[in-house]
């Protein structure tokens, strides 16, 4: 009996044209705003601006110069807050290619190390901005390259990433079961986007469950089943991630201000949740980042 195919949240077909093996897309001003997946391997470089990346059920900051290696079929979402002013609009370049279609190409002896990296990547990964700066000009020019010049630039990108392989940071979230029906993917997308847009205020499970026409009890089971975490845990992770951005970029005068701006009613509650998620207190986090900045 044929098993019905299931799909991860929103199926995204990379709009390739012609016979090109490597396709380049740019997001300028806004990210593609849906929690989605596709069959192609994706390498993304943030040329300008910042935001957040949700991959699986993991939320990470995305800053200028960061490089993301996203495995085929890993559901993900790049996100920029609606409140971000135009002057800080994002510019991100994406490079897509099919590991299945290019298997013969990667079988060349000269590409064995690169093939090993891409085909045996245990999870999606990222390279922090300070380590990815030498990729900036390559990605900025990729959209305009054609033919052999484009291929040469792509190989340069691969080579530079390979040189930094030991510096790649895992984006594995612990989410082992990613398959679910498209209707469920659309519901998850609705919840994620709503949480990201409304995390600053008192957001209740009743309010969110009504968005997707479920009872609170059914919604809690549904969200936990597909993300392996409760909605409250997810919301707290979003709030702490946003607080980290405020603290790192010195956009607030105190830790308490960061807490209130990110939806926490008390500094005590914020400190407890922050330490549970980050494994250090907000004060220790700020001190660590200060030391890191001085060492650069």
Number of C-alpha atoms within 10 A of each C-alpha: 3 4 5 7 8 11 18 23 27 22 18 16 11 15 9 14 8 6 7 13 14 14 20 21 16 20 14 15 16 18 18 14 12 20 26 23 24 22 18 22 20 21 22 21 29 26 23 18 19 24 21 21 20 20 22 25 19 17 20 17 16 24 20 21 24 24 28 23 24 25 22 18 21 21 24 21 21 22 23 22 14 10 7 13 8 10 8 11 18 22 19 26 22 20 21 22 20 15 18 11 11 12 12 9 12 18 13 10 10 9 14 11 13 18 19 13 14 18 14 9 14 12 16 23 19 22 22 17 19 11 15 20 17 14 20 20 11 17 24 16 12 22 16 10 15 12 8 9 12 18 16 13 18 17 14 14 19 19 15 13 22 17 9 12 14 9 14 18 15 14 22 16 16 12 14 11 12 16 16 14 14 15 13 19 21 19 18 20 19 16 18 21 15 14 19 18 15 14 18 17 14 9 15 12 14 14 11 20 20 12 12 15 11 14 14 16 11 11 20 18 14 19 19 14 12 20 20 17 15 17 22 13 13 20 19 20 20 24 26 25 20 26 26 22 20 20 22 15 9 12 12 16 10 12 19 19 16 25 28 17 18 23 22 23 14 11 15 12 11 25 19 14 20 23 16 12 14 14 12 15 17 24 13 12 17 17 11 12 13 12 10 10 9 7 7 6
